[in-house]
Amino acid sequence: MINMIDADSIEILFENEDLLAANKPEGISSITENDTTLNSLHSLLEKKIDKKLFIVHRLDKEVSGVILFAKNSRTHKFLNDQFAERKVKKYYTALVIGVIKENEGIIRKPIREFGSGRMGIDDRKGKPSETKFRVVQRFKDYTLLELNPSTGRRHQLRVHLYSIGYPIVGDVRYGDKTVQEKYSRIMLHAKSLEFQLSNGNNEYVEAPFPSTFSETLSDISDS
């Protein structure tokens, strides 16, 4: 997957003189990993626009969807402040295993790291975390959700849904690995971001589903 992704294939969803929003494919890191020979979305976008980009936030390697980068230090701070103050509206789409009866709800469970990059719920030592969810569609054995996290903990959506008994489809880290491995990808997509531009206007950016996401949804619908 990584070797198949090049700079030309990265879709830019929005761009001005201060920032850009891109549609991250699944299977590529947001930023450079320990192995610097591997491309990251950050390095590919810098090649694509031939300009230094500042990292504002990240998406997990397995996750697709909209992600922001700043083009200068002033905008970098401006956007970081919005994320820190929880002013950025973030929406994700997820397909989970199991049928959720409630039409909507809020998961409030503290999260901390347990080692080897695995996160989990810890009522005593975890950091406060909150995820709102809304049912978009129910299938025989699955539920399609819209997720709105108000905090930004690592693996927050994955951990929260797993903790209530509805792991995200294809998530081998949080779920029964023998079951999850049969899916081609993790079914989590960063659908949209709404944030403020430096001129004071609000900007809404939405990332369309990649074919891998749509095809899995279609397979689920037909089953």
LOGU-443341 format. One line per 2 residues: number of its first residue (from 0); their letters; for each residue x, y, z of N, C-alpha, C, O. Coordinates in nm, 2 decimals. Example, Ala and Ser with C-alpha at 12.3 -4.5 7.8 and 13.67 -1.06 7.14 Angstrom:
2
0) as) 1.32 -0.57 0.78 1.23 -0.45 0.78 1.32 -0.33 0.78 1.42 -0.33 0.85 ~ 1.28 -0.22 0.71 1.37 -0.11 0.71 1.29 0.00 0.79 1.34 0.11 0.80
***
This chain:
223
0) mi) 0.08 -0.12 0.00 0.00 0.00 0.00 0.09 0.13 0.00 0.06 0.22 -0.08 ~ 0.18 0.13 0.09 0.26 0.25 0.10 0.34 0.28 -0.03 0.34 0.40 -0.07
2) nm) 0.40 0.18 -0.09 0.48 0.20 -0.21 0.39 0.24 -0.33 0.44 0.30 -0.42 ~ 0.26 0.22 -0.32 0.17 0.25 -0.43 0.12 0.40 -0.42 0.07 0.45 -0.52
4) id) 0.14 0.46 -0.31 0.10 0.60 -0.29 0.21 0.69 -0.32 0.32 0.69 -0.27 ~ 0.18 0.79 -0.42 0.28 0.89 -0.45 0.22 1.03 -0.43 0.10 1.04 -0.41
6) ad) 0.31 1.13 -0.45 0.26 1.26 -0.43 0.14 1.30 -0.52 0.05 1.37 -0.47 ~ 0.15 1.26 -0.64 0.04 1.30 -0.74 -0.09 1.24 -0.70 -0.20 1.29 -0.74
8) si) -0.09 1.13 -0.63 -0.22 1.06 -0.60 -0.29 1.12 -0.47 -0.40 1.09 -0.44 ~ -0.22 1.21 -0.40 -0.28 1.27 -0.28 -0.38 1.38 -0.32 -0.34 1.47 -0.39
10) ei) -0.50 1.37 -0.27 -0.60 1.47 -0.31 -0.60 1.58 -0.21 -0.61 1.56 -0.09 ~ -0.58 1.70 -0.26 -0.59 1.82 -0.18 -0.73 1.87 -0.18 -0.79 1.90 -0.29
12) lf) -0.79 1.88 -0.06 -0.93 1.92 -0.05 -0.96 2.07 -0.04 -1.06 2.12 -0.09 ~ -0.86 2.14 0.02 -0.87 2.28 0.04 -0.73 2.34 0.05 -0.64 2.27 0.11
14) en) -0.70 2.45 -0.01 -0.57 2.51 0.01 -0.58 2.66 -0.01 -0.65 2.71 -0.09 ~ -0.50 2.74 0.08 -0.48 2.88 0.06 -0.34 2.91 0.09 -0.26 2.82 0.10
16) ed) -0.31 3.04 0.11 -0.17 3.07 0.13 -0.12 3.03 0.27 0.01 3.03 0.30 ~ -0.21 2.99 0.36 -0.17 2.96 0.50 -0.17 2.81 0.53 -0.10 2.77 0.62
18) ll) -0.25 2.73 0.47 -0.27 2.60 0.51 -0.33 2.51 0.39 -0.37 2.56 0.29 ~ -0.33 2.38 0.41 -0.39 2.29 0.32 -0.46 2.18 0.40 -0.41 2.14 0.50
20) aa) -0.56 2.13 0.34 -0.63 2.01 0.39 -0.62 1.90 0.28 -0.66 1.93 0.17 ~ -0.58 1.78 0.32 -0.57 1.67 0.23 -0.65 1.56 0.27 -0.69 1.54 0.39
22) nk) -0.68 1.47 0.17 -0.76 1.35 0.20 -0.66 1.23 0.22 -0.60 1.18 0.12 ~ -0.63 1.20 0.34 -0.52 1.09 0.37 -0.57 0.95 0.33 -0.68 0.91 0.37
24) pe) -0.50 0.88 0.25 -0.53 0.74 0.22 -0.50 0.66 0.35 -0.41 0.69 0.43 ~ -0.57 0.54 0.36 -0.53 0.45 0.47 -0.40 0.38 0.43 -0.37 0.37 0.31
26) gi) -0.32 0.34 0.53 -0.20 0.27 0.50 -0.07 0.35 0.49 0.03 0.30 0.46 ~ -0.08 0.48 0.52 0.04 0.56 0.51 0.03 0.65 0.64 -0.07 0.70 0.68
28) ss) 0.15 0.67 0.70 0.16 0.75 0.82 0.14 0.90 0.79 0.17 0.95 0.69 ~ 0.08 0.97 0.89 0.06 1.11 0.88 0.20 1.18 0.87 0.21 1.28 0.80
30) it) 0.29 1.14 0.96 0.42 1.20 0.96 0.53 1.09 0.96 0.49 0.97 0.96 ~ 0.65 1.13 0.94 0.76 1.03 0.92 0.78 0.94 1.04 0.78 0.99 1.16
32) en) 0.79 0.81 1.02 0.81 0.71 1.12 0.96 0.69 1.15 1.04 0.76 1.10 ~ 0.99 0.59 1.23 1.13 0.56 1.26 1.21 0.53 1.14 1.32 0.56 1.13
34) dt) 1.14 0.46 1.05 1.21 0.42 0.92 1.19 0.54 0.82 1.08 0.55 0.76 ~ 1.29 0.62 0.82 1.28 0.75 0.74 1.28 0.72 0.59 1.26 0.81 0.51
36) tl) 1.30 0.60 0.55 1.30 0.57 0.40 1.16 0.55 0.35 1.13 0.56 0.23 ~ 1.06 0.54 0.44 0.92 0.52 0.40 0.86 0.66 0.39 0.88 0.75 0.47
38) ns) 0.78 0.68 0.28 0.71 0.80 0.27 0.60 0.82 0.37 0.54 0.72 0.42 ~ 0.57 0.94 0.41 0.46 0.98 0.49 0.37 1.07 0.42 0.42 1.13 0.32
40) lh) 0.25 1.10 0.46 0.17 1.20 0.40 0.23 1.33 0.40 0.23 1.41 0.31 ~ 0.30 1.37 0.52 0.37 1.49 0.53 0.48 1.51 0.43 0.48 1.61 0.36
42) sl) 0.56 1.41 0.41 0.67 1.42 0.32 0.62 1.42 0.17 0.68 1.50 0.09 ~ 0.52 1.35 0.14 0.46 1.35 0.01 0.40 1.48 -0.03 0.41 1.53 -0.14
44) le) 0.33 1.54 0.07 0.27 1.67 0.04 0.37 1.78 0.03 0.35 1.88 -0.05 ~ 0.48 1.78 0.10 0.59 1.87 0.09 0.65 1.86 -0.05 0.68 1.97 -0.12
46) kk) 0.66 1.74 -0.11 0.71 1.72 -0.24 0.61 1.78 -0.34 0.64 1.84 -0.44 ~ 0.48 1.75 -0.32 0.37 1.79 -0.41 0.36 1.94 -0.43 0.35 1.99 -0.54
48) id) 0.38 2.02 -0.32 0.36 2.16 -0.33 0.50 2.24 -0.32 0.50 2.36 -0.33 ~ 0.61 2.16 -0.30 0.74 2.21 -0.29 0.75 2.33 -0.19 0.80 2.44 -0.22
50) kk) 0.70 2.29 -0.07 0.70 2.39 0.04 0.70 2.32 0.17 0.64 2.21 0.18 ~ 0.76 2.38 0.27 0.77 2.32 0.41 0.63 2.33 0.47 0.55 2.43 0.45
52) lf) 0.59 2.22 0.53 0.46 2.21 0.60 0.47 2.18 0.74 0.56 2.10 0.78 ~ 0.39 2.24 0.83 0.39 2.23 0.97 0.28 2.13 1.01 0.17 2.14 0.97
54) iv) 0.32 2.04 1.10 0.22 1.94 1.14 0.13 1.99 1.25 0.17 2.05 1.35 ~ 0.00 1.98 1.23 -0.10 2.04 1.32 -0.16 1.92 1.40 -0.18 1.94 1.52
56) hr) -0.20 1.82 1.34 -0.26 1.70 1.41 -0.23 1.58 1.32 -0.17 1.59 1.22 ~ -0.28 1.46 1.37 -0.24 1.34 1.30 -0.37 1.25 1.29 -0.46 1.26 1.37
58) ld) -0.36 1.16 1.20 -0.46 1.04 1.19 -0.38 0.92 1.20 -0.26 0.91 1.15 ~ -0.43 0.82 1.26 -0.37 0.69 1.27 -0.34 0.64 1.13 -0.41 0.67 1.03
60) ke) -0.23 0.56 1.12 -0.18 0.51 0.99 -0.29 0.43 0.92 -0.31 0.45 0.79 ~ -0.37 0.36 0.99 -0.48 0.28 0.93 -0.60 0.35 0.88 -0.69 0.30 0.81
62) vs) -0.61 0.48 0.93 -0.73 0.56 0.91 -0.72 0.65 0.79 -0.61 0.71 0.76 ~ -0.83 0.67 0.72 -0.83 0.77 0.61 -0.90 0.89 0.64 -0.97 0.90 0.75
64) gv) -0.89 1.00 0.56 -0.98 1.11 0.58 -0.90 1.25 0.58 -0.78 1.25 0.56 ~ -0.98 1.35 0.62 -0.93 1.49 0.61 -0.83 1.52 0.72 -0.85 1.48 0.84
66) il) -0.72 1.58 0.68 -0.61 1.62 0.78 -0.56 1.76 0.73 -0.55 1.79 0.62 ~ -0.52 1.84 0.83 -0.47 1.97 0.81 -0.32 1.98 0.83 -0.26 1.92 0.91
68) fa) -0.26 2.07 0.74 -0.12 2.11 0.76 -0.11 2.26 0.74 -0.18 2.32 0.66 ~ -0.02 2.32 0.82 0.00 2.47 0.81 0.12 2.50 0.72 0.21 2.41 0.71
70) kn) 0.12 2.61 0.66 0.23 2.65 0.57 0.33 2.75 0.63 0.43 2.78 0.58 ~ 0.29 2.80 0.75 0.38 2.89 0.82 0.36 2.88 0.97 0.26 2.82 1.01
72) sr) 0.46 2.93 1.05 0.45 2.91 1.19 0.34 2.99 1.25 0.28 2.94 1.36 ~ 0.30 3.10 1.20 0.19 3.18 1.25 0.06 3.09 1.24 -0.02 3.09 1.34
74) th) 0.03 3.04 1.13 -0.09 2.96 1.11 -0.08 2.83 1.19 -0.18 2.78 1.24 ~ 0.04 2.77 1.20 0.06 2.65 1.28 0.01 2.68 1.43 -0.06 2.60 1.48
76) kf) 0.05 2.79 1.49 0.01 2.82 1.62 -0.14 2.85 1.63 -0.21 2.81 1.72 ~ -0.19 2.92 1.53 -0.33 2.96 1.52 -0.42 2.83 1.52 -0.52 2.82 1.59
78) ln) -0.38 2.73 1.44 -0.46 2.61 1.43 -0.44 2.52 1.55 -0.54 2.46 1.60 ~ -0.32 2.51 1.60 -0.29 2.44 1.72 -0.37 2.49 1.84 -0.43 2.41 1.92
80) dq) -0.39 2.62 1.85 -0.47 2.68 1.96 -0.61 2.64 1.95 -0.68 2.61 2.05 ~ -0.66 2.63 1.82 -0.80 2.59 1.80 -0.83 2.45 1.84 -0.93 2.42 1.90
82) fa) -0.73 2.36 1.81 -0.74 2.22 1.85 -0.73 2.21 2.00 -0.81 2.14 2.07 ~ -0.64 2.28 2.06 -0.62 2.28 2.21 -0.74 2.33 2.29 -0.78 2.28 2.39
84) er) -0.81 2.43 2.23 -0.92 2.49 2.29 -1.05 2.42 2.25 -1.16 2.46 2.28 ~ -1.04 2.31 2.18 -1.15 2.23 2.13 -1.26 2.31 2.05 -1.38 2.29 2.06
86) kv) -1.20 2.40 1.97 -1.29 2.48 1.88 -1.31 2.42 1.74 -1.40 2.45 1.67 ~ -1.22 2.32 1.71 -1.23 2.25 1.58 -1.34 2.14 1.59 -1.34 2.06 1.68
88) kk) -1.44 2.14 1.50 -1.54 2.04 1.50 -1.49 1.92 1.41 -1.47 1.94 1.29 ~ -1.48 1.81 1.47 -1.43 1.69 1.40 -1.54 1.58 1.39 -1.60 1.55 1.49
90) yy) -1.56 1.53 1.27 -1.66 1.42 1.26 -1.60 1.31 1.18 -1.52 1.33 1.08 ~ -1.62 1.19 1.23 -1.57 1.07 1.17 -1.69 0.97 1.13 -1.80 0.98 1.19
92) ta) -1.66 0.88 1.04 -1.76 0.78 1.01 -1.69 0.65 1.05 -1.58 0.62 1.01 ~ -1.77 0.56 1.12 -1.71 0.43 1.16 -1.82 0.32 1.14 -1.94 0.34 1.16
94) lv) -1.77 0.21 1.10 -1.86 0.09 1.09 -1.81 0.00 1.21 -1.70 -0.04 1.21 ~ -1.91 -0.04 1.29 -1.87 -0.12 1.41 -1.94 -0.26 1.40 -2.04 -0.27 1.34
96) ig) -1.88 -0.35 1.47 -1.94 -0.49 1.48 -2.04 -0.49 1.58 -2.02 -0.45 1.70 ~ -2.16 -0.53 1.55 -2.27 -0.53 1.64 -2.38 -0.43 1.61 -2.35 -0.33 1.54
98) vi) -2.50 -0.45 1.66 -2.61 -0.35 1.64 -2.63 -0.27 1.76 -2.68 -0.32 1.86 ~ -2.61 -0.14 1.75 -2.63 -0.05 1.86 -2.78 -0.01 1.86 -2.83 0.05 1.76
100) ke) -2.85 -0.02 1.98 -2.99 0.01 1.99 -3.02 0.16 2.00 -3.11 0.21 1.94 ~ -2.93 0.22 2.08 -2.95 0.37 2.10 -2.93 0.44 1.97 -2.83 0.41 1.90
102) ne) -3.01 0.54 1.94 -2.99 0.62 1.82 -2.87 0.72 1.84 -2.80 0.76 1.74 ~ -2.84 0.76 1.96 -2.72 0.84 1.99 -2.68 0.83 2.13 -2.75 0.78 2.21
104) gi) -2.56 0.88 2.16 -2.51 0.87 2.30 -2.38 0.93 2.31 -2.32 0.99 2.22 ~ -2.33 0.93 2.44 -2.20 0.99 2.47 -2.12 0.89 2.55 -2.16 0.84 2.65
106) ir) -1.99 0.87 2.51 -1.90 0.78 2.58 -1.80 0.87 2.66 -1.73 0.94 2.59 ~ -1.81 0.86 2.79 -1.71 0.94 2.87 -1.63 0.84 2.95 -1.68 0.79 3.06
108) kp) -1.51 0.81 2.90 -1.43 0.71 2.97 -1.28 0.76 2.96 -1.24 0.79 2.85 ~ -1.21 0.77 3.08 -1.07 0.81 3.07 -0.98 0.71 3.01 -0.99 0.59 3.03
110) ir) -0.88 0.77 2.93 -0.79 0.68 2.85 -0.64 0.71 2.89 -0.60 0.82 2.92 ~ -0.57 0.60 2.90 -0.42 0.61 2.91 -0.35 0.50 2.83 -0.42 0.41 2.79
112) ef) -0.22 0.52 2.81 -0.14 0.42 2.74 -0.10 0.31 2.83 -0.06 0.33 2.95 ~ -0.11 0.19 2.78 -0.08 0.07 2.86 0.05 0.00 2.82 0.09 -0.10 2.87
114) gs) 0.12 0.06 2.72 0.25 0.01 2.67 0.23 -0.05 2.53 0.13 -0.09 2.49 ~ 0.34 -0.04 2.46 0.35 -0.09 2.32 0.25 -0.02 2.23 0.20 -0.08 2.13
116) gr) 0.21 0.10 2.26 0.12 0.18 2.18 -0.02 0.15 2.20 -0.11 0.21 2.14 ~ -0.05 0.06 2.29 -0.19 0.02 2.31 -0.25 0.11 2.42 -0.19 0.13 2.52
118) mg) -0.37 0.17 2.39 -0.44 0.25 2.48 -0.56 0.17 2.54 -0.60 0.07 2.49 ~ -0.60 0.22 2.66 -0.71 0.15 2.73 -0.78 0.24 2.83 -0.73 0.36 2.86
120) id) -0.89 0.20 2.88 -0.96 0.27 2.98 -0.90 0.25 3.12 -0.87 0.14 3.16 ~ -0.88 0.36 3.19 -0.83 0.36 3.33 -0.90 0.47 3.41 -0.87 0.58 3.39
122) dr) -1.00 0.43 3.49 -1.08 0.52 3.57 -0.99 0.60 3.66 -1.03 0.71 3.70 ~ -0.88 0.55 3.70 -0.80 0.62 3.81 -0.69 0.71 3.75 -0.67 0.82 3.79
124) kg) -0.62 0.65 3.64 -0.50 0.72 3.59 -0.53 0.78 3.45 -0.44 0.85 3.40 ~ -0.64 0.75 3.39 -0.66 0.79 3.25 -0.70 0.94 3.24 -0.74 1.00 3.34
126) kp) -0.68 1.00 3.12 -0.71 1.13 3.09 -0.86 1.14 3.05 -0.90 1.06 2.97 ~ -0.93 1.24 3.10 -1.07 1.25 3.06 -1.09 1.26 2.91 -1.02 1.33 2.84
128) se) -1.19 1.18 2.86 -1.21 1.16 2.71 -1.36 1.15 2.69 -1.43 1.09 2.76 ~ -1.40 1.22 2.58 -1.54 1.22 2.55 -1.57 1.20 2.40 -1.51 1.27 2.32
130) tk) -1.66 1.11 2.36 -1.69 1.08 2.22 -1.84 1.08 2.21 -1.91 1.00 2.28 ~ -1.90 1.16 2.12 -2.04 1.15 2.09 -2.06 1.06 1.97 -1.98 1.07 1.88
132) fr) -2.17 0.99 1.97 -2.20 0.90 1.86 -2.34 0.91 1.81 -2.43 0.94 1.90 ~ -2.37 0.89 1.69 -2.50 0.90 1.63 -2.51 0.78 1.53 -2.43 0.77 1.44
134) vv) -2.62 0.71 1.54 -2.64 0.60 1.44 -2.68 0.65 1.31 -2.78 0.73 1.30 ~ -2.61 0.62 1.20 -2.64 0.66 1.06 -2.73 0.55 1.00 -2.82 0.58 0.93
136) qr) -2.69 0.42 1.02 -2.76 0.31 0.95 -2.73 0.18 1.03 -2.61 0.16 1.08 ~ -2.83 0.10 1.04 -2.81 -0.03 1.11 -2.82 -0.14 1.00 -2.90 -0.14 0.91
138) fk) -2.73 -0.24 1.01 -2.73 -0.36 0.93 -2.76 -0.48 1.01 -2.78 -0.47 1.14 ~ -2.76 -0.60 0.96 -2.79 -0.72 1.03 -2.69 -0.74 1.15 -2.74 -0.77 1.26
140) dy) -2.56 -0.72 1.12 -2.46 -0.75 1.23 -2.37 -0.63 1.25 -2.27 -0.64 1.32 ~ -2.40 -0.51 1.19 -2.31 -0.40 1.20 -2.39 -0.27 1.22 -2.51 -0.27 1.20
142) tl) -2.32 -0.17 1.26 -2.38 -0.03 1.27 -2.29 0.07 1.22 -2.17 0.07 1.25 ~ -2.34 0.16 1.13 -2.27 0.27 1.08 -2.29 0.39 1.17 -2.40 0.43 1.19
144) le) -2.18 0.45 1.21 -2.19 0.56 1.31 -2.13 0.69 1.26 -2.03 0.69 1.18 ~ -2.18 0.80 1.30 -2.11 0.93 1.29 -2.05 0.96 1.43 -2.13 0.95 1.53
146) ln) -1.92 0.99 1.44 -1.86 1.01 1.57 -1.81 1.16 1.58 -1.76 1.21 1.48 ~ -1.82 1.22 1.69 -1.78 1.35 1.72 -1.70 1.36 1.85 -1.76 1.37 1.96
148) ps) -1.57 1.34 1.84 -1.49 1.35 1.97 -1.46 1.49 2.01 -1.43 1.58 1.93 ~ -1.49 1.52 2.14 -1.46 1.65 2.19 -1.32 1.66 2.25 -1.27 1.77 2.27
150) tg) -1.26 1.55 2.27 -1.11 1.54 2.31 -1.04 1.47 2.20 -1.10 1.41 2.11 ~ -0.91 1.47 2.21 -0.83 1.41 2.10 -0.72 1.32 2.15 -0.60 1.33 2.12
152) rr) -0.76 1.22 2.23 -0.66 1.12 2.28 -0.62 1.02 2.17 -0.70 1.00 2.08 ~ -0.51 0.97 2.19 -0.46 0.87 2.09 -0.55 0.75 2.09 -0.59 0.70 2.19
154) hq) -0.60 0.70 1.97 -0.68 0.59 1.95 -0.82 0.61 2.03 -0.89 0.51 2.06 ~ -0.86 0.73 2.05 -0.98 0.75 2.14 -1.10 0.68 2.08 -1.17 0.61 2.16
156) lr) -1.13 0.70 1.96 -1.25 0.64 1.90 -1.25 0.49 1.90 -1.35 0.43 1.94 ~ -1.14 0.44 1.87 -1.12 0.29 1.87 -1.13 0.23 2.01 -1.20 0.13 2.02
158) vh) -1.07 0.30 2.11 -1.08 0.25 2.24 -1.22 0.26 2.30 -1.27 0.17 2.37 ~ -1.28 0.38 2.28 -1.41 0.40 2.33 -1.51 0.30 2.28 -1.59 0.25 2.36
160) ly) -1.51 0.28 2.15 -1.61 0.19 2.09 -1.59 0.04 2.14 -1.68 -0.03 2.16 ~ -1.46 0.01 2.14 -1.42 -0.13 2.19 -1.47 -0.15 2.34 -1.51 -0.26 2.37
162) si) -1.45 -0.04 2.42 -1.48 -0.05 2.56 -1.63 -0.07 2.59 -1.67 -0.13 2.69 ~ -1.72 -0.03 2.49 -1.86 -0.06 2.51 -1.91 -0.18 2.43 -2.03 -0.20 2.42
164) gy) -1.82 -0.25 2.38 -1.86 -0.38 2.31 -1.88 -0.37 2.16 -1.94 -0.47 2.11 ~ -1.84 -0.26 2.10 -1.87 -0.25 1.96 -1.74 -0.21 1.89 -1.72 -0.09 1.85
166) pi) -1.64 -0.30 1.87 -1.52 -0.27 1.80 -1.54 -0.22 1.66 -1.63 -0.27 1.59 ~ -1.45 -0.13 1.61 -1.46 -0.09 1.47 -1.41 -0.20 1.38 -1.31 -0.27 1.41
168) vg) -1.49 -0.22 1.28 -1.46 -0.33 1.18 -1.32 -0.32 1.13 -1.27 -0.21 1.09 ~ -1.24 -0.43 1.13 -1.11 -0.43 1.08 -1.00 -0.38 1.17 -0.88 -0.37 1.13
170) dv) -1.03 -0.35 1.29 -0.93 -0.30 1.39 -0.87 -0.41 1.46 -0.92 -0.46 1.56 ~ -0.75 -0.46 1.41 -0.69 -0.58 1.47 -0.63 -0.55 1.61 -0.60 -0.64 1.69
172) ry) -0.61 -0.42 1.64 -0.55 -0.39 1.77 -0.66 -0.39 1.88 -0.63 -0.43 1.99 ~ -0.78 -0.35 1.85 -0.89 -0.35 1.95 -1.00 -0.44 1.90 -1.09 -0.39 1.83
174) gd) -1.00 -0.56 1.93 -1.10 -0.66 1.88 -1.04 -0.80 1.87 -0.92 -0.81 1.88 ~ -1.12 -0.89 1.83 -1.08 -1.03 1.81 -1.00 -1.03 1.68 -1.05 -1.02 1.57
176) kt) -0.87 -1.06 1.69 -0.78 -1.05 1.58 -0.82 -1.15 1.47 -0.81 -1.11 1.35 ~ -0.86 -1.27 1.51 -0.90 -1.37 1.41 -1.02 -1.32 1.33 -1.03 -1.36 1.21
178) vq) -1.11 -1.25 1.39 -1.23 -1.19 1.32 -1.19 -1.07 1.24 -1.23 -1.06 1.12 ~ -1.11 -0.98 1.30 -1.08 -0.85 1.24 -0.99 -0.87 1.11 -1.00 -0.79 1.02
180) ek) -0.91 -0.97 1.11 -0.81 -0.99 1.00 -0.88 -1.02 0.87 -0.82 -1.01 0.76 ~ -1.01 -1.06 0.87 -1.08 -1.09 0.74 -1.12 -0.97 0.67 -1.16 -0.98 0.55
182) ys) -1.11 -0.85 0.73 -1.15 -0.73 0.66 -1.03 -0.66 0.60 -0.92 -0.67 0.65 ~ -1.05 -0.59 0.49 -0.94 -0.54 0.42 -0.88 -0.41 0.48 -0.76 -0.38 0.45
184) ri) -0.95 -0.34 0.57 -0.91 -0.22 0.63 -0.99 -0.19 0.75 -1.09 -0.25 0.78 ~ -0.94 -0.10 0.83 -1.01 -0.05 0.95 -1.12 0.05 0.89 -1.09 0.13 0.81
186) ml) -1.24 0.03 0.94 -1.35 0.11 0.88 -1.37 0.23 0.97 -1.48 0.25 1.03 ~ -1.27 0.32 0.97 -1.28 0.45 1.03 -1.22 0.55 0.94 -1.11 0.54 0.89
188) ha) -1.31 0.66 0.91 -1.27 0.76 0.82 -1.30 0.90 0.88 -1.41 0.92 0.93 ~ -1.20 0.99 0.87 -1.22 1.12 0.92 -1.29 1.20 0.82 -1.24 1.25 0.72
190) ks) -1.42 1.21 0.84 -1.52 1.27 0.74 -1.50 1.42 0.72 -1.49 1.46 0.60 ~ -1.49 1.49 0.82 -1.49 1.64 0.80 -1.43 1.71 0.92 -1.42 1.66 1.03
192) le) -1.38 1.84 0.89 -1.33 1.93 0.99 -1.39 2.07 0.96 -1.41 2.11 0.85 ~ -1.43 2.13 1.07 -1.47 2.27 1.06 -1.38 2.36 1.15 -1.38 2.33 1.27
194) fq) -1.32 2.46 1.10 -1.22 2.54 1.18 -1.23 2.68 1.13 -1.30 2.71 1.03 ~ -1.16 2.77 1.20 -1.15 2.91 1.16 -1.03 2.94 1.08 -0.92 2.90 1.12
196) ls) -1.05 3.02 0.98 -0.93 3.07 0.90 -0.88 3.20 0.97 -0.95 3.26 1.06 ~ -0.76 3.24 0.93 -0.70 3.36 0.99 -0.78 3.49 0.96 -0.77 3.59 1.04
198) ng) -0.87 3.49 0.86 -0.95 3.61 0.83 -1.08 3.61 0.91 -1.16 3.70 0.90 ~ -1.09 3.51 1.00 -1.21 3.50 1.08 -1.33 3.42 1.03 -1.42 3.39 1.10
200) nn) -1.32 3.38 0.90 -1.42 3.30 0.84 -1.41 3.15 0.89 -1.30 3.11 0.91 ~ -1.52 3.09 0.89 -1.52 2.94 0.92 -1.50 2.86 0.79 -1.56 2.90 0.69
202) ey) -1.43 2.76 0.79 -1.41 2.67 0.68 -1.45 2.53 0.71 -1.41 2.48 0.81 ~ -1.53 2.47 0.62 -1.58 2.33 0.64 -1.51 2.25 0.53 -1.53 2.28 0.41
204) ve) -1.44 2.14 0.56 -1.38 2.06 0.46 -1.42 1.91 0.49 -1.42 1.86 0.60 ~ -1.47 1.85 0.38 -1.52 1.71 0.39 -1.44 1.62 0.29 -1.41 1.66 0.18
206) ap) -1.40 1.50 0.34 -1.33 1.41 0.26 -1.42 1.30 0.22 -1.48 1.23 0.30 ~ -1.43 1.27 0.09 -1.51 1.16 0.04 -1.45 1.03 0.08 -1.33 1.02 0.10
208) fp) -1.54 0.92 0.09 -1.49 0.79 0.13 -1.39 0.74 0.01 -1.42 0.76 -0.10 ~ -1.28 0.67 0.05 -1.20 0.60 -0.05 -1.28 0.48 -0.10 -1.37 0.43 -0.03
210) st) -1.24 0.43 -0.21 -1.31 0.31 -0.27 -1.31 0.19 -0.17 -1.40 0.11 -0.17 ~ -1.20 0.18 -0.10 -1.19 0.06 0.00 -1.29 0.07 0.10 -1.35 -0.03 0.15
212) fs) -1.33 0.19 0.15 -1.43 0.21 0.25 -1.57 0.18 0.19 -1.65 0.11 0.25 ~ -1.60 0.24 0.07 -1.73 0.22 0.01 -1.75 0.08 -0.03 -1.86 0.03 -0.02
214) et) -1.65 0.01 -0.08 -1.66 -0.13 -0.12 -1.70 -0.22 0.00 -1.78 -0.31 -0.01 ~ -1.63 -0.20 0.11 -1.66 -0.28 0.23 -1.80 -0.25 0.28 -1.87 -0.34 0.32
216) ls) -1.85 -0.12 0.28 -1.98 -0.09 0.31 -2.08 -0.16 0.22 -2.18 -0.22 0.27 ~ -2.05 -0.17 0.09 -2.14 -0.23 0.00 -2.14 -0.38 0.02 -2.25 -0.44 0.02
218) di) -2.03 -0.44 0.06 -2.03 -0.59 0.09 -2.11 -0.61 0.21 -2.18 -0.72 0.22 ~ -2.11 -0.53 0.31 -2.18 -0.54 0.44 -2.33 -0.53 0.40 -2.41 -0.61 0.46
220) sd) -2.37 -0.44 0.32 -2.51 -0.42 0.28 -2.57 -0.54 0.21 -2.69 -0.57 0.23 ~ -2.48 -0.61 0.13 -2.53 -0.72 0.05 -2.54 -0.85 0.13 -2.60 -0.95 0.09
222) s) -2.47 -0.85 0.25 -2.46 -0.97 0.33 -2.59 -1.00 0.41 -2.60 -1.10 0.48
***
